[in-house]
Amino acid sequence: MAAGLTPAFARAAASELSRHAEAARAVLLNAPISEHTLQAFEQDTERHAALLAREAGDTPGIEPLLLATVPVSTFSGTRALSAATGFFFERDGRLHLVTSRHVLLDEPSGHRPDRVEIELHADADNLRTTIVLSLLLYRDGLPQWREVHDAIGLIDVAALPLEAGLVPADAPVSVFSPASLEDAGGTPTVGSALRIVGFPLGFYDTVHRLPVVRQAAVASSWPLPFQGRACFLTDGRTHRGMSGAPVVLARDGDPRALRLLGIHSSRMDMATREDGRDESLGLNATWYASELMRLTGPAATPARSG
């Protein structure tokens, strides 16, 4: 039914379908008809809504934000090492997996995986069906991810370019883009509400394979670089496994319009804090998402470290 429709038209048609279906439902519920007829009406309405949602690039009932975020597992050969979070960023037709740089290589701790696995949904009509993609981090001994420095040093963000066609064209995934970085609804200020989407301690909806969302707030002056680094602070509860999570400005409206502000890196604390006497600061380092423009630009080159 919906083949060939533009996404905008499909969304408008879906809105009209919902409005007319509600009116028809009110009439049918007060009409002398059988339960079978009502059930057939609901099934037909759901089928048409699903077709329109697919044309619009949406998965019914699922915010695109959740479909842009994937679990990242690191490996050395066949040995599992760690779990983290990543998301998709597309620029000029090239898709990238974005995560924290320390997920791919962390020299101080000796963390040196040679590949990562990500899990994607395979069927928009059945979120229980997934596929796993294995991504090599090195070719001929050279790291394949991109990394950049700020005024002080290496930032904790990496972008791994994905080969064209690696992600199936019909996979129900959402992607961020340069447009996601634009100010489409106000400038963040201290205290602005944020959402951090990821897999804390590996916890998520294991049935539908979807991440969970933490609430946070901007905790340092925007857009100043905190302590001279290309990052800002967030005040929110986070855990291991959320490194690389997208941090978006929370506001009402179309979830596709959510502004990507940063990439969650790690919790911050004071070396002088005394266990048992002082609570954790509860603050997190988040790298500015604008750094993605340097990481994915045409002049970007693979990392030289490793």
Buried (B, 14 or more C-beta within 10 A) or exposed (E): EBEEBEEEBBBBBBEEBEEEBEEEBEEBEEEEEEEEEBEEBEEEBEEBBBBBBBBBBBBBEBBBBBBBBBBBBBBEEEEEBBBBBBBBBBBEEBBBBBBBBBBBBBEEEEBBBBBBBBBBBBBBEEBEEBEEBEBEBBEEEEBBBBBBEBEEEBBBBBBBBBEEEEBEEEBBBBBBBBEBBEEBEEEBEEEBBBBBBBBBEBEBEEEEBBBBBBEBBBBBEBEEBBEEBBBBBBBBBBBBBBBBBBBBBBBEEEBBEBBBBBBBBBBBEEEEEEEEEEEEBBBBBBBBBBBBBBBBEEEBEBBEEB
